[in-house]
Amino acid sequence: MVAFYLSLAALGAAGAALIHQLAVAQAKQRAALRPVRVQAADRGTGRNARRG
């Protein structure tokens, strides 16, 4: 009987690890689809740059 509960606990832990890996993969995929901010080549062209 104890072996049954131990195997059930192991199966639950494996399921949780699988769900976690799927969530990580989904987050990476979502991050890849997110638009990346392009930095200006000249740092003096920002909003706080002096004019004139």
Backbone hydrogen bonds, N-H to C=O, Kabsch-Sander energy under -0.5 kcal/mol:
donor,donor_aa,acceptor,acceptor_aa,energy
5,Y,1,M,-1.7
6,L,2,V,-2.4
7,S,3,A,-2.6
8,L,4,F,-2.2
9,A,5,Y,-2.3
10,A,6,L,-2.3
11,L,7,S,-2.4
12,G,8,L,-2.1
13,A,9,A,-2.3
14,A,10,A,-2.4
15,G,11,L,-2.1
16,A,12,G,-2.3
17,A,13,A,-2.2
18,L,14,A,-2.2
19,I,15,G,-2.4
20,H,16,A,-2.2
21,Q,17,A,-2.4
22,L,18,L,-2.3
23,A,19,I,-2.2
24,V,20,H,-2.2
25,A,21,Q,-2.3
26,Q,22,L,-2.2
27,A,23,A,-2.2
28,K,24,V,-2.3
29,Q,25,A,-2.1
30,R,26,Q,-2.4
31,A,27,A,-2.3
32,A,28,K,-1.8
33,L,29,Q,-1.2
34,R,30,R,-0.8
39,Q,37,R,-0.5
43,R,41,A,-0.6
45,T,42,D,-1.5
46,G,43,R,-0.8
49,A,46,G,-1.1
